[in-house]
Amino acid sequence: MTGAYERELREVLSGTEKGVNAITRSCTPEEKERMSRVRARPFLVVRAAGSGMEGSGDLVALRGDCCFPIEVKSTRAEKLYFSGRTKDQLNAMIREGERSGLMPLYAHRRKGVRGDSWRIFRVKTEGLRGTLARLVSMIPALPLNRNGSPFIDWEQGMPLNQFLGMMCSPEGGDRTPLRQLKKRAGAGRSTTLAEDDSKSAEDILAELERRRSAVRPELRGKESRL
């Protein structure tokens, strides 16, 4: 049965009209709007299940700015604990994510829930850079139980519509969360750099004026005749 939900997620991430419409039937207008953004900025989604590659997840979603191995889970229960084979899957995703500098994700589809029934979790890995490093603070990691072991708690995940709204906002717009994060990171430095930037501009102008005054008279004469 997980295969059906895997196809559902694949269709949505690929930005197909049929897939987006099917998953948003019982969603709110706001959820539908955020989910529909994937049509403009879709992922190339490759099915990895059955490939024999440990740590690749069930799907791999690729786009020019990022790549996510995704493990798909579907349950009626709110929580899912890792043991045996599922724990081996998690460990493999951690290992391969750190080896390749990727951010593996878990996508949990809760059965019998109206609206957005998908939740997204990040698998904690080290060595992320660029866009993936900035996403660390935005996508919730798998929560930990009392023993410090990761598990899935649907309530603590990021709704799929929010994930797509974040990842698929119009490129270059101020609404893009990643752009907003960059602006916030730069805001703290702007006040301290303002005086330095002004001083640098004055120094450059002064140097240009000095060089102009050092031009030989005969060259100035030639310039005036041109």
N, C-alpha and C positions, 0 to 999 in steps of 0.2 A: 504493500500500500504506500510505502514511502516513495516509491517510484512515481506515483501520480503527483505527489506534492513537489517532488524534485522537478518534474516537467513544468508544473505551475510556476515555480520560482524561476526556472530557466526562461520561460516565455516572458515573464515580467521584466527581468533584468535585460533581456534582449530588446525590450521596448516595443513588442508587437502589440498592435491595437487590440487583437483578440485576447491576449493574455492580460493586459492592463484592465480591460473592461470586465473580464471575468472575475478578477480578484477584488475589484472595487465596488461591486454591486451593492453591498450593504455598508459601505464606508460613508463617512460624513463628506460634505462638499470640500472641506479643507483637506481631508485625507486624500480624496480623489485628485485634487489639484496637485498636491505634492507628488503623488504616485505617477501622475501623467507626465511629469517632467522627464522621465526616463525615455520618452519617445524622442525627445530632441537630443539627448545625450546617452544613447544606449551602450551597453556592454556587449562585447563578443563573449558568448558563454559557451564553454566547451564541457561536455560531459566527461568526467574523469573516472566515474565508477566502472569497475571491471578492468581497468587498465593495468592493474598489478603494481601501481606506483604508490607506495606507502606515503601518507602525509599529504596527498594531493586533494583529499576531500572528494565529495561527489561531483562538484562543479568547480570550474575555474572561470571567474569573470575577469575579462581583460579590457582595458581601455588605455588610451595614450598616456594618462597620468597615473594609473594605478593598476594593480592586479591582486585579486583575492582568491585563494583556495577556499572553498566553502563546503562545510559538512552539513548536510540537511538532516534534521530530526523532526519527527511528528509524533505527538502523543496527545491523549486527552488530559493527562495529568499536568499540573502546573510545573512540577519539578522533575528533573531527570538527573540521575546520578551515574557517574562513570564507574564501570567495573568490567573486568575481563576484556572482551574484544573492544568495547567502546573506550575503555581506558587506554588500550594500545593505540587506538586511532588518535586519541588526543595527544599522546606522547609523540606519535609520529608527526603530527601536524606541528607541534612545538619544535621538534628537531629539524624538520625540513624548512619551517618558517625562518628559523635562526640561521640555517645554513645558506638560505637563498635570499635573506633580507626581505621576506614577505610578511604580510599580516593575515594569518588564517582567520576565518570567521565561522561561527556556528549560526545557522538559520533554523530557528525552532518554530514549527507550524503547530499551533494548538488546535486540535479538532473541536468542533462544536461551538466555536466562538464567532460571533458576528463582528462585522467591521474588519479592521486590520488584524488578522490572526497570526501574523508573522512577527518574530522578534529576532534581532541581530545581536550577537555577542562577539567580542574580540578575544582571540587567544593571545595571552601575554607572550611576547617574544622580544628578544634583545636585538639591537643593531639596526633598527628601522631608520630610514632617512627620507628626506623630501616630503612629499605629500603624505606618505604613510606615517611618518613621525609626527606630523601635525594632527593626524586623525586620532592619535592615541588618547588625547584629552576629550575627544568627542564621542567615541564609540565605547560603550561600557564593556569592560572585560568580564569574563566568566566570574561569577561570584565565588567566594570560598565558604566551605562549611566550617563547622567548629574545629575540625581536624586540620584545616588549612588546605583542603583538597578542592579543586574546581568542580563546580556542578552547574546545571542549567536551572535557572529560576525565571520562568516566562515573564513574570511581573517586573523583573529587573532589567530586561532587555530593551533595546532601542526598537520602536515600531518600524516596520519596513518603510512605511510612508515617510517617516522622518529621515531615515537613512537615504532614501532616494531623493527627497527634497534637498538634503544637504549635498549629496554627491552630484546631482544633476541640475542644480540651479544654473541659470544662464551664465555662460562663461564670460568672465570679465565684469559682471555686474557687482554692485556693492552688496547685493543680497546673498552672494555666495559666501557661506560660512567660512570656508578656507581663506577667502580674501579678507573677511572681517577679522579673522584671527591674525593674519599678517599685519593688518592695520593696527590692531591692538598691541602687537609685539613691537611695532615701530613707534607707537605713540609715546611710549616711555622714554624713547631716546630723542624724540623730536625737539623737546624743550632744551635739552642739554646740547644738542648739535646746532641749534639755531644760530647762536652767537658765533660758533666756529665756522659755520657756512658763510655767514656775513663777512667775517674776518678774512676768510679765504678768498672771497670775491674781491674784497678791497685790495688784498695782496696781489692778485692777478692783474687787476686794472693798473695798479701802481707799477708793476713790472713791465706791462705793455707800454705805458707812458715813458718809462725810463728808456726802453729800447727805441722808441720813436725819436726821442730827443738825441739819441746817440747816432742816428743816421747821418752819413756824411752830407755836407751842404750840396755837393754836386748831384748826389742821388735825389735829394729833395727837389732840386731844380728840374731834373728830368721828370720826376713824378708830377710836378706842377704843369709841365708842358703836355703831359699825356691827357 
